[in-house]
Amino acid sequence: MSALVAENVVTGYGKQEIVRGVSVTAEAGKITCIFGPNGCGKSTLLKAIAGALPLWNGTTLLDGITLSNLPVHQVVRNGLVLMPQGGGVFPRLTVTENLRMGGYAIPDKRLMERRIEALIDQYPSLARRRHTAAGSLSGGEQAMLSLARALVSEPRFILLDEPSAGLSPAMVNETLERITTLTAQGIGILMVEQNIREAMPIADKLYILAAGEKRFEGSPQDVRDDRQIMDIYMGGV
Ligand SMILES: Nc1ncnc2c1ncn2[C@@H]1O[C@H](COP(=O)(O)OP(=O)(O)OP(=O)(O)O)[C@@H](O)[C@H]1O
């Protein structure tokens, strides 16, 4: 089984421990969602898996290869990218320049340009605005740009930090549909979401974190069957 595995991850900022020994597994071609209250450490966990924050303890592995504490560009070369909260587009750079930033770990620049052209063909809203500064794109277009930028390195797994945040309902649907399409290509998704109502139907597996610890792991149906979990963590779904 092709999988991204994080085992017993401990990390934080300064001396403040935020993630307290969390283990998650995401399978290729599946959507794995992490839910949990604000500030419980979801983004911090993703950053540690992506190599953007040091692991204080624990291990991260992609298809059995240890990623723990590799620099980000080596994590990317091993097939894992992070789409950060808010998309992380560079507002003053054009759409094409942003896409090139997604290919910075690819040594063969002609290959990178070919991949960018292929991606632009798949995202018509970006094709029309390829020479426009990313900061003047709509929220939905910026979301598409962030997703396309994550794909330039042809990752096997993508970490998505709240991809639907700040989007209109129509764009939430389009973004989640795009994400589902990626799994059909075999890409594994590990996604943090606040938008439980929209994310739950597309998830294959769910984790719930609270106060830096894992409180639940199971299928969406397991969550629905657990009245206590539904009441405490999934209010209103
Ligand atoms: N760069 C940082 N330096 C210090 N503390 C931070 C930093 N980033 C986040 N924190 C703190 O770490 C804790 C967990 O934050 P994190 O962003 O991981 O939570 P989250 O579960 O993703 O929350 P949200 O859903 O609100 O994004 C919070 O108390 C936050 O204030």
The ligand as an SDF file (V2000), in Angstrom:
LIG
                    3D

 31 33  0  0  0  0  0  0  0  0999 V2000
    4.2870   30.4520   14.2780 N   0  0  0  0  0  0  0  0  0  0  0  0
    3.7610   30.2290   15.5000 C   0  0  0  0  0  0  0  0  0  0  0  0
    4.4300   30.5930   16.6070 N   0  0  0  0  0  0  0  0  0  0  0  0
    3.9090   30.3540   17.8430 C   0  0  0  0  0  0  0  0  0  0  0  0
    2.7240   29.7700   18.0700 N   0  0  0  0  0  0  0  0  0  0  0  0
    2.0040   29.3970   16.9920 C   0  0  0  0  0  0  0  0  0  0  0  0
    2.4810   29.6020   15.6480 C   0  0  0  0  0  0  0  0  0  0  0  0
    1.5490   29.1300   14.7900 N   0  0  0  0  0  0  0  0  0  0  0  0
    0.5450   28.6440   15.5560 C   0  0  0  0  0  0  0  0  0  0  0  0
    0.8180   28.8020   16.8610 N   0  0  0  0  0  0  0  0  0  0  0  0
   -0.0290   28.3690   17.9780 C   0  0  0  0  0  0  0  0  0  0  0  0
   -0.1210   26.9510   17.9390 O   0  0  0  0  0  0  0  0  0  0  0  0
   -1.4350   26.5380   18.2880 C   0  0  0  0  0  0  0  0  0  0  0  0
   -1.9840   25.6280   17.2060 C   0  0  0  0  0  0  0  0  0  0  0  0
   -2.1230   26.3940   16.0110 O   0  0  0  0  0  0  0  0  0  0  0  0
   -2.5500   25.7010   14.6370 P   0  0  0  0  0  0  0  0  0  0  0  0
   -2.5450   26.7790   13.5950 O   0  0  0  0  0  0  0  0  0  0  0  0
   -1.7390   24.4910   14.3910 O   0  0  0  0  0  0  0  0  0  0  0  0
   -4.0240   25.2480   14.9680 O   0  0  0  0  0  0  0  0  0  0  0  0
   -5.1760   24.7580   14.0120 P   0  0  0  0  0  0  0  0  0  0  0  0
   -5.7810   23.5670   14.6500 O   0  0  0  0  0  0  0  0  0  0  0  0
   -4.6840   24.6110   12.6220 O   0  0  0  0  0  0  0  0  0  0  0  0
   -6.1820   25.9770   14.1430 O   0  0  0  0  0  0  0  0  0  0  0  0
   -7.0700   26.7420   13.0540 P   0  0  0  0  0  0  0  0  0  0  0  0
   -8.1710   25.8180   12.7330 O   0  0  0  0  0  0  0  0  0  0  0  0
   -7.5260   27.9460   13.8170 O   0  0  0  0  0  0  0  0  0  0  0  0
   -6.1770   27.0610   11.9010 O   0  0  0  0  0  0  0  0  0  0  0  0
   -2.2470   27.7980   18.5220 C   0  0  0  0  0  0  0  0  0  0  0  0
   -2.2930   28.0310   19.9170 O   0  0  0  0  0  0  0  0  0  0  0  0
   -1.4520   28.8700   17.8230 C   0  0  0  0  0  0  0  0  0  0  0  0
   -1.6170   30.1040   18.4600 O   0  0  0  0  0  0  0  0  0  0  0  0
  1  2  1  0
  2  3  1  0
  2  7  2  0
  3  4  2  0
  4  5  1  0
  5  6  2  0
  6  7  1  0
  6 10  1  0
  7  8  1  0
  8  9  2  0
  9 10  1  0
 10 11  1  0
 11 12  1  0
 11 30  1  0
 12 13  1  0
 13 14  1  0
 13 28  1  0
 14 15  1  0
 15 16  1  0
 16 17  2  0
 16 18  1  0
 16 19  1  0
 19 20  1  0
 20 21  2  0
 20 22  1  0
 20 23  1  0
 23 24  1  0
 24 25  2  0
 24 26  1  0
 24 27  1  0
 28 29  1  0
 28 30  1  0
 30 31  1  0
M  END
$$$$
